[in-house]
Amino acid sequence: MTVKTPEAIEVTPEQFNTLGRYELTDHLERGRVLMFPTPPLELPSEEDIHFLKEKLPEFHTSKNISYYPQAHQVRGIKAPREIEKRTETILKEYQDKVEACLKQLIPSFTRGWTSATSSLRVFEERDRNIPIRARSDRIHLDAGTYGAARGDLILRFLTNLDDKERVWKCKGTVSDLVETFGEAAGLQRGDVLLQDSFLNKVGSGMVRGISKAFPIARTLEQSAYDRAMRRMHNYMKESEEFHRNPEGMVEIRFKPKSCWLVFADMAGHSCASGEFAMINTFMVPRENFRHQEFSPWEVLSRFAAGQSALSPDSPPGT
Ligand SMILES: [Fe+2]
């Protein structure tokens, strides 16, 4: 089985006003990384970047400092009120800018989407002293961070705010990864792979009830789909053999003050090195895909049915 190399496509400012309706979404649906060497939006001011970089590391309490737009809450920081407030304002304003920008660039993906988080990473990602499943420098597919996705996709817009390059190491796209490593990751063929159990549905209903009063509780909800994707995530991060084998592996370098966009549950990725970045996340309904056959839900459905999980190789624009 061949593990594919994720592709990176550059998008220049000259293209912004002449893009076809599906030009960028067709790339994203195929697990490609869209690179913007020139940011397609206004970055936070130099004063705000300086504040985030210099002030926040000492107040950090988890892997990310994140603003949750649905709950109007910042998490991952414990600081004096004025510092928390300024952090919240910067993260919220940037999320709003990213949302407006993506509505211009990829309008067909924004129908019914959810603005999930505006996150900041302030520490060097390489060799962080945190559990292996939490480490970003191990190649993985993202999974199960925003409650029950049930096939909806994790779209991430990233901004390198640092003065040095951020380096990604990537390997595989969801269909060839599931086809090649699905069994080793513990995915079971058959209906059980994507069907929620009775108990799971009851649990989900309770979480949804609680989340009306506490929106953040929504992140506790799980589904069979999320568990399957989580198995892939864990297997990939933990497997030494997966990381040793160079087949399909590629390094992608992101310049200081550049941006990129990717479905983090479609391209195997890791941050091999990099220190100071923003990550803005949106959950995209899988129905918004023009070519459903590329979506992780369809990939897992084919695997569950005992078929090849591979997606057809149709060229973009078709
Ligand atoms: Fe990730």
Residues whose N, C-alpha, C, O or C-beta is under 5 A from the ligand:
A	BS01	LIG	D142 A264
